[in-house]
Amino acid sequence: MRTDNFASRHIGIRQENLQHMFKTVEVEDMEQLIYETIPDDIKLQGPLQLSPAMEEHEFLGHIQELSKKNKVFKSYIGLGYHECITPSVILRNILENPGWYTAYTPYQAEIAQGRLEALLNFQTMVCDLTGMELANASLLDESTAAAEAMTMLFDVRSRDQKKNGVLKFFVSEEVLPQTLSLLQTRSKPLGIQLEVGDHEKFTFGSDFYGVLLQYPGKYGQVHEYSGFAEKAQAAGIKIAVAADILSLVLLTPPGAFGADVVVGTTQRFGIPLGYGGPHAAFFATREAYKRSIPGRIIGVTRDVDDKPALRMALQTREQHIKRDKATSNICTAQVLLAVMAGMYAVYHGPKGLTTIANKVHASAVTLVDHLEKLGVYQINTGYFDTIAVKTNAKKIRVVAENKEVNFLYVDEETVSIAVNETTSLKDLAQIISIFAEALGKDSIAPPTALASKVAVPESTNRTSPFLENNIFNAFHSETELMRYIKKLERKDLALNHSMISLGSCTMKLNAASEMLPLSWAQWGNIHPFVPVEQAKGYQIVLKELEKDLTAITGFAGTSLQPNSGAQGEYAGLMTIRAYHESRGEGHRNICIIPASAHGTNPASAVMAGMQVVVTKTDEKGNIDVQDLEEKVSLHSDKLAALMVTYPSTHGVFESSIRYVTQMIHEHGGQVYMDGANMNAQVGLTNPATIGADVCHLNLHKTFAIPHGGGGPGVGPICVAEQLLPFLPGNPVIKTGGEKAISAISSAPWGSALACLISYGYIKMLGESGLTQSTKIAILNANYIKNRLRGGFNVLYTGENGRAAHEMIIDCRPFKQNGIEVTDIAKRLMDYGFHAPTVSFPVAGTLMIEPTESESLAELDRFCDAMLSIRQEIDEAKTPNNVLKNAPHTLDMVTSDTWDFPYTREKAAFPLSYIRENKFWPSVRRVDDAYGDRNLICTCAPIQAYAEI
Ligand SMILES: *Cc1c(COP(=O)(O)O)cnc(C)c1O
């Protein structure tokens, strides 16, 4: 290991540590460890075909060169994406701050109160602006959120509707094209029948269960929907509205005219366009649907001292519990972007947002006034920020592109222009001069001030206040916001404090050099629907990344469109479905899934219209091959797919894997490999070699995209030759296979901006760095396993007693002492550590995954902490013990009263290393059940909430 290359920065283990580690692991060398870990018949024969590793400074120069190939035009394309201003205080203190971007999903609430509060702010903002009662803490993008609305309303149909088989969902022709495409994808497997049309001609038939409206419409028309809503309600038809978040500052909130669900994106609240993402979508609904709402909800509860505390609410709704009964597979969402958008609202407050919305609206009105002087007329009868004009689109386009300006060319005689927060008088003058020049008119005097006229119909004017809570009215100076962000950050344990050894989640280094380009306008400020020639830098990066991921998985091609692992699962299964259909075998609908699979697997299979058959695991944690043989034979005619995680969720390279995949193929099925554990494979084996046909990768696990407190994620799928033609497309920009399935996410390349991170990761590590990372990840896991030996039992290992890159330790025996796995998780906080994965895939266990980025010293600290806790378990004679009372807060330890049968020192500083870098949990153990019984999901005062 050299110290002057990126690999030596990314990997935490030093050359001089290796002998000691080999000794602990009881091997001669790395070769032996890998030999004993990975079955021989699946080992790669040669090195991966990747370009040589770049050094860090070299990469930064390279990515800057590529950025110059992107042409940053002024984009007035709209369609759900708008240029906006990211306040620098938010950019620097959140997006560029590992304290925020390296945190994990807030499952351990006591050390996550900061991001939980930021997300509660986001939910409050969404509820206030939409006029709804309940919002989740983000979804992936506007179109998937709209699809979730369609399926949730399907799920909550009335008993009569279900009995009568009511299957129709009406979609207004005003809906964004990418949303329509996604609804097509998602409706088909569930048997939902879409009908697209003019909402003013809709007949409200009893064969419809729901509708989706766009507000304002895709080319800017603000419709007055209250009459429509009344009729829909009378007919028992539920209403979903896709709304523009900024327009809601001025427009009647959909909640006020009877919407049941409101969705949209918060991109324009300070999030860069990023060629399509990542951005946080929102989903708001009525309290009545609280048990059906997709995604995560943050709620208020109390800790054991009755102090207010936050945590994720109503988790029994999630696919982790509901599995094949779940109606949504959403797991990773867009937390970091939701935090940023929420902070944008905190920074601007209701007054600031109103000023911004008024300015944007006035810019549109000013533009209309001036275009009229050129004889160009606007056709929307009411609009907020987007206008549609009748003109010669071809002529306009030529001049506009020449001047580096993009409009939306609706048809030959219609151009749509969406102005935004950044649009200045100068920009307006430029647009006006483009029209004058293109149409051969004399130029007119440019606007000198914004119009004061209002072009929103009075009937749709917002009258209700919003963001009245103190949080949105307190931090309007940069100093105040900077300190507020810091205050929240300090409550959260992230990777910048200590190892987060979450099994299955691969919390590795998210290197600064990988992250830096995300802040550059040449990457940030590109609309996803610009002509591809304007995004050449992106096209190079995305194509290269696809090529590299294809090489790493051994497959034939890759789609970067899915914007989470679960979306990848769904996309992969949909390509399998399309493949079977293309061969006249559309009846194949059985998906076999091992009992130990991640909850998203069965949920995705059901969404893809498949029927889940669960296959057992044997007492060693492997797929029970005999049971599988029986199930495969039984369902041979209808077998669509096997979904298998490899190495398994038990942390083992199962040696039967090739036999298993062969068996599936012999019965006409395809093999889907869940690639969440790819960190154990890269460079050593791959999905193609084990016999899979398609896999998703979690770029936010294996390929260094930070977890962001629960997102963003990128979940590309890599596929074998026969599935290539079906890779997902996009209705606006051509992408995907020859027989592409319709859209999986809003944007053609999903969360393109985040892909830069994985691109950097692969380019800087190269073949040898990637392979070395895998080996060290396996070594680190086995090192922990052997160090904990005697204290903790590892549940499953491979044939030679080796773990893969993670292992499950059994905490069930400690129940004898009254100690639950949760007690260990909470006690780890006192030691400055985030718990490993709790109770997945086996209840009562911890799954530990150290990754290659941790140093030997950190691995040792963690092992010391675990072994010290093990001793505490033995000492726990009464229920009033140091584990049950964990975590211990500063408040407790400094209180004048101390009633516990152990010392304060033992409570807070059980090992000496802790003194140097103590992390204080900000609340004591939170009460989940109380919060679920008394659901509060906004930061409105409890009093105010009770009055609603
Ligand atoms: C993380 C994970 C998923 C889901 O990925 P998301 O990006 O959270 O949607 C699926 N399977 C396994 C085994 C995982 O660990």
The ligand as an SDF file (V2000), in Angstrom:
LIG
                    3D

 15 15  0  0  0  0  0  0  0  0999 V2000
  -30.1970   -1.2300    1.3720 C   0  0  0  0  0  0  0  0  0  0  0  0
  -30.7520   -2.4840    0.8680 C   0  0  0  0  0  0  0  0  0  0  0  0
  -31.7980   -2.4920   -0.0800 C   0  0  0  0  0  0  0  0  0  0  0  0
  -32.5960   -1.2620   -0.4620 C   0  0  0  0  0  0  0  0  0  0  0  0
  -31.8920   -0.2220   -0.9850 O   0  0  0  0  0  0  0  0  0  0  0  0
  -32.4270    1.2810   -0.8770 P   0  0  0  0  0  0  0  0  0  0  0  0
  -31.4270    2.0470   -1.6200 O   0  0  0  0  0  0  0  0  0  0  0  0
  -32.5070    1.6360    0.5570 O   0  0  0  0  0  0  0  0  0  0  0  0
  -33.7710    1.3380   -1.5100 O   0  0  0  0  0  0  0  0  0  0  0  0
  -32.1750   -3.7060   -0.6100 C   0  0  0  0  0  0  0  0  0  0  0  0
  -31.6020   -4.8610   -0.2170 N   0  0  0  0  0  0  0  0  0  0  0  0
  -30.6200   -4.8940    0.7200 C   0  0  0  0  0  0  0  0  0  0  0  0
  -30.0270   -6.2070    1.1190 C   0  0  0  0  0  0  0  0  0  0  0  0
  -30.1740   -3.7080    1.2960 C   0  0  0  0  0  0  0  0  0  0  0  0
  -29.2330   -3.7360    2.2360 O   0  0  0  0  0  0  0  0  0  0  0  0
  1  2  1  0
  2  3  1  0
  2 14  2  0
  3  4  1  0
  3 10  2  0
  4  5  1  0
  5  6  1  0
  6  7  2  0
  6  8  1  0
  6  9  1  0
 10 11  1  0
 11 12  2  0
 12 13  1  0
 12 14  1  0
 14 15  1  0
M  END
$$$$
